[in-house]
Amino acid sequence: MREDFSLVNKDNLYRCMDKLLEHKGALFSHLQERWRDLFGASFEVLLYDLTSTYFESDPPRNEKDKRRYGYSRDKRPDCVQVVIALVITPEGFPLAYEVMAGNTSDKTTLKGFLERIEKQYGKAQRIWVMDRGIPTEEVLAQMRASEPPVSYVVGTPKGRLSKLEAALLEVPWQDVRPGVEVKLLAQGEELYVLAKSRDRVNKERAMRQRQLKGLWKRLHELAVMRLSARNLLIKLGEAKGKYRAAWRLIDFELPEATQKAHASFGFELNRGKLREVMRREGRYLLRTNLSGRDPGELWEFYIRLVEIEEAFKNLKGDLALRPIHHQLEERIESHIFIAFMAYCLHVTLRARLRPLAAGLTPRAVLDKFAAMQMLDVHFPTSDGRTLILSRYTQPETDQKILLEQLGLSLPAQPPPRITSAGKLAS
């Protein structure tokens, strides 16, 4: 048997990628039905967010190329990038994604995505859940005015909380979940929901205290150093970058740019700002046009946005989406499509695991199964030939339990092969 290894060389594999993109819409439509059949997946609530991924390549010369400099969520502003918009369910099942130019503004993307989902999957009662900065007032008005209205739950910037704070002070708290309280404030066609989570208060307070303690220690260290004004300002800038959240709580008296050998500075805690931050820790202000839903349910919709953050983390971590080295735009998008197909397998495995082994992640299961290996055992014969036995290693106890829980069985060991004159005989 002779193998033609040129069939799987790098360039041929790249050319195969060129044939993938035309099947993207059909694949996601198929997967939606499969997930509905396998897991009873519901597509009523949709989470929408954006991320970016960068390239290890020179900037393109073609002005229409999507690789552009923009706001880098990967902290690589020195690299060109593309923006990826993603829609998933609260369980993590992706419904669609789109690759956009790297300088695309978040707030310009939603309208097109609403139209695309409706075109591909038809009109339906869907609830869109987004963070602040994605929808514009114009798009939200269009969502309310559409027939039927498109529902949404959106986070709001802290500036809006300041405007509504006086009105919200007069509204009593309601217990909606253990450790979760809400205030409801109707404003025109919308309902504002101020939610307070005890767990989130504790988490944000611990993060703020850790930041403030670290910054305070660093400032005292700098205060006793004998530094020029220039070097002192550089080190203060480094401290600001590391402790950005705590920096806003400190009032400074910074040195002027002088030629003195040693400069000094002053600092003190702004207790008014600290009280304001403490008053808002663990609180979310949401806006929605779902006035008839349980407010606790609306809060749960919003906190499930962490699921889309987890999707981006998996794509950029285990599934190695970044960096991208391709130059052709079609292959760039094919590379991203392959990463999303891998993510679809990831969430399918996670859904399979949830009722069977809820404590295990897909990565943990794959790591356990990776310990099982396939190997060839060669036995020379007396007539100069070689007997080859291909064998997989027997599973350990925890691997056997996983196979049983997942309803999987190993195939029979392959039959032996024997060489003749240096070649495999059939």
C-alpha positions in Angstrom: 0.0 0.0 0.0 1.5 3.3 -1.1 0.5 6.7 0.5 0.6 10.0 -1.3 1.5 12.4 1.5 1.3 15.3 -0.9 -2.5 15.1 -0.5 -2.2 16.4 3.1 0.5 19.0 2.6 -0.1 22.5 4.1 -1.1 24.2 0.8 -3.7 21.6 0.0 -5.2 21.8 3.5 -5.4 25.6 3.1 -7.2 25.2 -0.2 -9.7 22.9 1.5 -10.4 25.7 3.9 -11.6 27.9 1.0 -14.6 25.5 0.5 -15.9 25.8 4.1 -17.5 29.2 4.4 -20.4 28.6 2.0 -21.7 26.0 4.5 -21.7 28.2 7.6 -25.4 29.2 7.6 -26.5 25.6 6.8 -24.3 24.2 9.6 -25.7 26.5 12.3 -29.3 25.8 11.2 -28.6 22.1 11.4 -27.0 22.4 14.8 -29.9 24.4 16.2 -32.2 21.5 15.4 -29.8 18.9 16.7 -29.3 20.7 20.0 -33.1 21.1 20.3 -33.5 17.4 19.8 -30.6 16.2 21.9 -30.9 18.6 24.9 -34.2 20.4 24.6 -32.3 23.6 23.9 -34.4 26.8 23.9 -33.5 29.8 21.7 -35.8 32.3 23.3 -33.0 34.1 25.2 -30.0 35.3 23.1 -26.8 36.7 24.5 -24.9 39.1 22.3 -21.4 40.4 22.6 -18.2 41.1 20.7 -14.5 40.3 20.9 -11.4 40.8 18.8 -8.6 38.6 17.6 -5.2 39.8 16.3 -2.8 38.9 13.5 0.9 38.2 13.4 1.3 39.9 10.1 1.9 43.3 8.5 -1.0 45.7 8.0 -2.9 45.0 4.7 -2.5 47.4 1.7 -6.1 46.8 0.5 -8.4 49.3 2.0 -11.3 46.9 1.9 -9.5 44.3 4.0 -11.1 43.6 7.4 -7.7 43.6 9.2 -7.6 47.0 10.9 -6.2 48.6 14.0 -8.9 49.1 16.6 -9.8 48.7 20.3 -7.9 45.5 21.2 -9.6 43.3 23.8 -6.4 41.1 23.7 -4.3 44.1 24.8 -2.4 44.0 21.5 -3.0 47.5 20.1 0.2 47.1 18.1 -1.4 44.4 15.9 -4.1 44.6 13.2 -7.3 42.6 14.2 -10.8 41.7 13.2 -13.9 42.0 15.4 -16.1 38.9 16.0 -19.7 39.4 17.0 -21.4 36.3 18.6 -24.9 35.2 19.6 -25.3 32.3 22.0 -28.0 30.9 24.3 -27.5 31.1 28.1 -26.4 27.4 27.9 -23.6 28.4 25.5 -25.1 27.1 22.2 -24.0 29.4 19.4 -26.6 30.6 17.0 -24.5 32.8 14.7 -21.4 34.8 14.5 -20.0 37.4 12.2 -16.5 38.6 11.3 -16.1 42.4 11.0 -13.5 45.0 10.4 -11.0 45.5 13.3 -12.1 49.1 13.7 -15.8 48.4 13.9 -17.6 50.2 16.7 -19.7 47.9 19.0 -22.8 50.1 18.8 -22.9 49.9 15.0 -23.3 46.1 14.9 -26.6 45.2 16.5 -29.1 46.3 13.9 -27.5 44.1 11.2 -27.4 41.1 13.5 -31.1 41.5 14.4 -31.9 41.4 10.7 -29.6 38.4 10.0 -31.1 36.3 12.8 -34.6 37.0 11.7 -33.8 36.2 8.1 -32.0 32.9 8.9 -34.3 31.6 11.7 -37.6 33.6 11.0 -39.5 35.9 13.3 -40.0 34.6 16.9 -40.4 35.8 20.5 -36.7 36.4 21.4 -35.1 38.2 24.2 -31.8 39.9 23.5 -29.4 40.3 26.4 -26.5 42.8 26.0 -24.1 44.8 27.9 -24.0 48.6 27.9 -22.3 50.2 24.9 -23.8 47.8 22.3 -27.3 49.2 21.5 -27.9 52.8 20.6 -31.1 54.6 21.6 -32.2 54.5 17.9 -31.9 50.7 17.7 -33.7 50.2 21.0 -36.5 52.4 19.8 -36.7 50.3 16.6 -36.8 47.1 18.6 -39.7 48.5 20.7 -41.6 49.7 17.5 -41.2 46.5 15.5 -44.1 44.1 15.1 -44.0 42.1 17.2 -41.7 44.1 19.5 -38.2 42.7 19.9 -37.6 42.2 23.7 -34.3 43.2 25.3 -32.5 43.4 28.6 -29.6 45.8 28.6 -27.0 46.9 31.1 -26.8 50.7 31.6 -23.8 53.0 32.2 -23.2 54.3 35.7 -24.1 57.8 34.5 -27.7 56.8 34.0 -27.8 55.3 37.6 -26.7 58.8 38.8 -29.6 60.4 36.9 -32.2 57.9 38.3 -30.7 57.7 41.8 -33.1 60.2 43.4 -36.2 58.4 42.0 -34.9 55.0 43.0 -34.3 56.0 46.6 -38.0 56.3 47.0 -38.6 52.8 45.7 -38.5 49.9 48.2 -36.3 46.8 47.7 -38.0 43.5 46.8 -36.5 40.1 47.6 -36.6 38.0 44.3 -34.0 35.3 45.0 -32.0 34.3 48.1 -29.4 37.1 48.4 -30.8 39.2 45.5 -33.0 42.3 45.9 -34.4 44.6 43.2 -36.0 48.0 42.8 -38.3 48.6 39.8 -38.8 52.0 38.2 -41.1 52.5 35.1 -40.0 55.1 32.6 -42.2 55.5 29.5 -42.2 52.2 27.6 -39.3 50.8 29.6 -38.7 49.3 33.0 -35.5 50.0 34.9 -34.4 47.3 37.3 -31.8 48.0 40.0 -30.5 44.7 41.2 -28.3 44.0 44.2 -26.6 40.7 44.7 -25.1 39.9 48.1 -22.5 37.5 46.5 -21.6 40.2 43.9 -21.3 42.8 46.7 -18.8 40.6 48.5 -16.9 39.8 45.4 -16.6 43.4 44.2 -15.7 44.6 47.7 -12.9 42.1 48.0 -11.5 43.1 44.6 -11.7 46.8 45.5 -10.0 46.2 48.9 -7.3 44.2 47.3 -6.6 46.9 44.7 -6.7 49.7 47.3 -4.4 47.9 49.6 -1.9 47.2 46.8 -1.9 50.8 45.6 -1.6 52.3 49.1 1.4 50.1 49.8 3.0 51.1 46.5 2.5 54.8 47.1 4.1 54.6 50.4 7.1 52.8 48.8 7.4 55.6 46.2 7.1 58.3 48.8 10.4 57.3 50.5 12.3 56.8 47.2 14.7 59.5 46.1 13.5 60.0 42.5 13.6 62.8 40.0 10.2 64.3 39.0 10.3 62.4 35.6 11.1 59.0 37.1 8.6 59.5 39.9 5.8 60.3 37.3 6.8 57.2 35.3 6.5 55.0 38.4 3.2 56.6 39.3 2.0 55.9 35.8 2.9 52.3 36.2 1.0 52.1 39.5 -2.0 53.7 37.9 -2.0 51.1 35.1 -1.8 48.2 37.7 -4.3 49.6 40.2 -6.6 51.5 37.9 -9.8 50.9 39.8 -8.3 52.0 43.1 -6.5 55.0 41.5 -9.8 56.9 41.1 -10.3 56.8 44.9 -7.1 58.8 45.7 -6.5 62.5 45.5 -2.9 63.4 44.5 -0.6 66.4 44.6 1.8 65.6 41.8 5.3 67.2 41.4 5.9 69.7 38.7 8.4 69.0 36.0 11.6 70.5 37.5 15.3 69.8 37.4 15.5 69.0 41.1 17.3 65.8 41.9 14.5 64.6 44.2 10.8 65.1 43.9 8.0 64.5 46.3 4.2 64.1 46.0 1.2 63.9 48.3 -1.8 61.6 48.3 -4.9 60.9 50.5 -8.0 58.8 50.3 -11.1 60.5 48.9 -13.6 59.2 51.4 -16.5 60.7 49.5 -15.7 58.7 46.3 -15.1 55.6 48.5 -18.5 55.9 50.0 -20.1 56.3 46.5 -18.2 53.2 45.2 -19.3 51.2 48.3 -22.9 52.2 47.8 -22.8 50.9 44.2 -20.9 47.7 44.7 -22.7 44.6 43.6 -25.5 46.6 41.9 -26.6 46.5 38.3 -29.0 48.9 36.6 -30.8 47.2 33.8 -33.3 48.5 31.3 -35.9 46.4 29.5 -39.2 46.5 27.6 -40.3 43.3 29.3 -42.5 44.9 31.9 -44.5 41.7 32.7 -41.6 39.4 33.5 -40.4 38.4 36.9 -37.6 40.9 37.9 -35.5 38.1 39.4 -35.6 36.4 36.0 -34.5 39.6 34.2 -31.5 39.7 36.6 -30.6 36.1 35.9 -30.8 36.8 32.1 -28.3 39.6 32.5 -25.8 37.7 34.7 -25.7 34.9 32.2 -23.6 37.2 30.0 -20.7 35.6 31.7 -21.5 32.6 29.5 -20.5 34.5 26.4 -17.3 35.7 28.1 -16.6 32.0 28.8 -17.1 31.3 25.1 -14.6 33.9 24.1 -12.2 32.5 26.7 -12.5 29.0 25.3 -12.0 30.2 21.7 -8.9 32.1 22.5 -7.6 29.5 25.0 -8.1 25.8 24.4 -9.3 26.2 20.8 -6.3 28.5 19.9 -8.2 31.0 17.8 -5.3 33.6 18.1 -3.0 34.7 16.7 -3.9 34.3 13.0 -1.2 34.1 10.4 -3.3 33.8 7.2 -3.1 36.6 4.6 -6.2 35.9 2.4 -9.5 37.1 3.8 -11.4 34.0 2.9 -8.9 31.8 4.8 -8.9 34.2 7.8 -12.7 33.6 8.0 -12.3 29.9 7.4 -9.8 29.7 10.3 -12.3 31.4 12.5 -15.1 29.1 11.2 -13.0 26.0 12.1 -12.5 27.4 15.6 -16.2 27.8 16.0 -16.9 24.3 14.8 -14.5 23.1 17.5 -16.4 25.3 20.0 -19.7 23.7 18.9 -18.2 20.3 19.7 -17.0 21.7 23.0 -20.5 22.9 24.1 -22.1 19.7 22.9 -19.7 17.6 25.1 -20.4 20.0 28.0 -24.2 19.5 27.5 -23.6 15.7 27.5 -21.6 15.9 30.7 -24.0 18.2 32.6 -26.5 15.4 33.6 -23.8 12.7 33.8 -20.7 14.2 35.4 -21.6 17.8 36.2 -18.3 18.4 38.0 -16.1 17.7 35.0 -15.3 20.2 32.2 -14.9 19.2 28.6 -11.2 20.0 29.0 -10.9 17.7 32.0 -12.6 14.8 30.1 -10.3 15.3 27.0 -7.2 15.3 29.3 -8.3 12.1 30.9 -9.0 10.4 27.5 -5.7 11.7 26.1 -3.9 9.4 28.5 -5.2 6.5 26.4 -2.8 5.9 23.5 -2.6 3.9 20.3 0.7 2.1 19.7 2.2 -0.4 17.2 4.0 -3.5 18.6 6.6 -5.0 16.1 7.5 -8.6 16.3 10.2 -9.8 13.9 9.6 -13.3 12.4 12.2 -16.0 11.6 11.7 -15.5 7.8 12.6 -11.7 7.9 9.1 -10.3 8.0 7.5 -8.2 10.8 4.3 -8.9 12.6 2.6 -5.6 13.6 0.0 -5.4 16.3 -1.8 -2.1 16.7 -3.2 -1.8 20.2 -4.8 0.9 22.3 -3.9 1.0 26.0 -6.5 -0.3 28.4 -8.5 2.4 30.2 -7.9 3.1 33.8 -10.7 3.0 36.4 -11.7 6.7 36.0 -11.6 6.4 32.2 -13.9 3.3 32.3 -16.4 5.2 34.5 -16.4 8.1 32.0 -16.9 5.8 29.0 -19.8 4.1 30.8 -21.4 7.4 31.9 -21.1 8.8 28.3 -22.5 5.6 26.8 -19.3 5.0 24.8 -17.6 1.7 24.1 -14.2 1.0 22.7 -13.9 -0.8 19.3 -12.3 -4.2 19.0 -8.5 -4.2 18.8 -7.4 -4.0 15.1 -6.3 -7.2 13.4 -2.6 -7.9 13.0 -0.6 -6.9 9.9 2.5 -8.5 8.5 5.1 -7.0 6.2 6.5 -8.7 3.1 9.7 -7.5 1.6 9.5 -4.3 3.5 5.9 -3.6 2.5 2.6 -4.3 4.2 0.8 -7.3 2.8 -2.9 -7.3 2.5 
